[in-house]
Amino acid sequence: MVHWEAAAAGIAAAARFADQAGIKVNIAVVDAGGNLAGFLRMPGAFLHSIDIAIDKAYTAAGFGLPTSAWTEALATHSPAVRDGIPMRPRMVCFGGGLPLRYEGQLIGGIGVSGGSEQEDEACAKAGIAAMGLTLD
């Protein structure tokens, strides 16, 4: 499970990273069931990015795959799968969502939205590090 203290630490670290980078983002942490464990909207972050951040975390937790990996993952599938998966509600197939793992077990996801895909993912990585987790 994702403890509230870990979610808060991850969100705070991701926000500090974004602040230092000069970007305004929304940050979400979900548990393995996709339930919201924590959320922060930095003042001035895009309103539409609220749901995108939450859905990035949800997608990462649901599949155990970084959201940035979907372009490559879908390339090996049929056109129907390539067209269909991205159309699923709450599915995000671009960078900024990372799975959370503890001792090899998928425990949730973190999603960041408001910067570029690379900026969002860097913020998420800072959050993961602050939670004492790794990308493995």
Secondary structure, DSSP 8 states (H G I E B T S, - for coil): ---HHHHHHHHHHHHHHHHHHT---EEEEEETTS-EEEEEE-TT--SHHHHHHHHHHHHHHHHSS-GGGHHHHHHTS-HHHHHHGGGSTT---SSSEEEEEETTEEEEEEEEESS-HHHHHHHHHHHHHHTT----
